[in-house]
Amino acid sequence: MSNVMPDQVRRLLLLRHAHAGFAESGGDIERNLSERGLTEALEVGRLMATEGFIPDLAVISPAQRTRQTWAQVQKRLPTAVQCLYENRIYEAGITALLDVLGAQPDSRQTLLLVGHNPGMQGLALKLTGRGSKNAVVRLRHEFPPASLAVITFPDTRRWADIDERSGVLEHFMTPSPII
């Protein structure tokens, strides 16, 4: 399957951070990934590289677990990807996430947001109007740690113009269970 897109198609990758441990000190924002989470994030990076889901820009919550998730994912990608840490993603709802998305440069065709639930799942559901039936059903049911939703916007030229239900859910991936 080819993941080459026409220039006008925008692709949004929504990644929930991998499994995190409990906060020992510093509060929720300082929670680290668990060993399981470190492995999951590497697997997501491998899946992204294999499928050709390489972002032009990664926009990441400043929480330690999202930063660690991105660092692990980046290890598996074929090229370095520019990233920014965006405070508005931490514990964000759908409206804040849409604001972050709309503020991104239109020169970037593929964006990755690395954040938290329930925001990631809520945003994916709000933006998805159609797509693979299996992927849509799974997305409605769950968005576990280290899940990746891949949404394309075939008729949208600017990030600020993305509308509710205008996206196509192309893929919804979760890493293989750790045994």
N, C-alpha and C positions, 0 to 999 in steps of 0.2 A: 504494500500500500504506500503510495506517495503522499507525503505531507507537504508538498509544495503548494503554495497558495498564490492566487493572483495578488498583485500589489495592493488592491483596495480592501482585501479581507483582513480584519483585525482578529487576533487570537489572544484570549485571556486564559492564563493558567492560574487556577486558585489552589493553593497548597496549604493544607492545615499542618501545623507543626507535628512532628513525630511524638511518640510517647515520652512524657516527662516524668521525672521523679517528684517527690514531695519537697516543698520548700523547707530547707533547714534554717536558713537565715536570709534576710533581705526581702522577704515577702514573695508574692506570686511572680513578679516580673523577673526575679532572679532564679527561678526554677530551671535546672539543667535537664537535658535529655537523659533518660535511663539508658542502660546498655542496649536494651531492645530498641529504643528510639534512635540511637546512633546507627544501628544496623538497618532499621527501616528507612532512614533518610538516605543512606547509601543506595539502597534498593530503588527508591524513587528516582534518584539521580540516574541510575542505570536505565530504568524504564524510560525516562525522559530522553536520554541520549539515544537509546535504541529506536524510539518512535519518532525522533527528530523534533521533539518539543523543546527547542532551545530558545529561551527568551532573549529579547534585545535589551531588556532591563528588568531587574528584580527589585521589587519594592517590599520591604520587610519590616515587620513589627520590631520594635527595639527590645522585646523580651529576650532573655537569654536562650530559651528553648527554640524560638524562631530563628535566631542568629545561628545557633548550632545546627538546626535543620538545614538552613541554607548552606553553611560551610560544608556539610556532608554531601549535599546534593551537588554542589559546585565541583567537588572532587571527581565526580563521574561524568561531567559534561566535557565535550571535546574542546571547548574554548572558554576563556574567562568571560564572565558576564558582569557588566557594571551593575552595582546594587546601591540602593539608598535605603537608609533606615528612616521610617516614617512613624512618628509618634501617634498619629491619628489611627493607625491600624490596631494598636493594642486595645483589646477589649471593645472593639468597634462594632457598632450596629451597621445595618445595611446602608443607611443614609450616609454615614461617615465614610464607608468604604466606596460608595459611588462618588463622593466628593474627591477622594484620593485618586480614584480611577480617572475621573474627568480632568484632573489637573496634570495628567501625564503627557509628555510630548508626543505629538502626532507623528513624529518621525520614527517612532518605535512601533513596529507592526505587532510584535508579540510581547506581552507583558506578563510577568509573574508576580502575584501577590502572595506573600507568605504570612499567614495570620492564624487566627483562633476561631474556634466555634463558640457560639452559634453563628457568628458573622459570616464565615466562609460558606457554610451550607445555605444560609439565608440569601446571600448574594447570588450564589449559583442558581438557586430556585427562582429568584426574582428575575434573573436575566435570561433564563432558558425558556424558550417558547416551543422548541421542538428538538428532536435528536433521537439517538438510539433508544428504543423503548426499554431495553434492559438497563442501560445506563441511567435513564430518567427514573425508573422504578427504584433502582439502588440508591440514587441520590436522594430521593424523597424519604427513604427509609433510614439512611445513616450517612455520616460523613466522618468516619473514624480518623484517629491520628494518622498522619502521613498519607492521607488521601489527596488525590489530584483530580480536579475537574478541568477539562479542556473545552472551552467554549469559543466558537467562532462567530463573528459578526460580518456576514457577507455583504451587507448593504450599508456599512457604517464607515465613513472616512475619518471621523475624529472621535477620540476617546470621550470627549464631552457630550457627544451625540448618542451614546449608547442608551437605549430605552429598555424598559421593562419588557421581558419576553421576546426581545429581538435576537437573542443568541441561539445558536445550535449547539447542544451538548454533544460534542464529538466523541469524547471518552470520559470515563470515570474510573480511575485506577486506584487500587489500594495495594500496598506491598504484600507479598506472600506472607502467610502466617509464620512466625518464628517458632520453630519446634525445639 
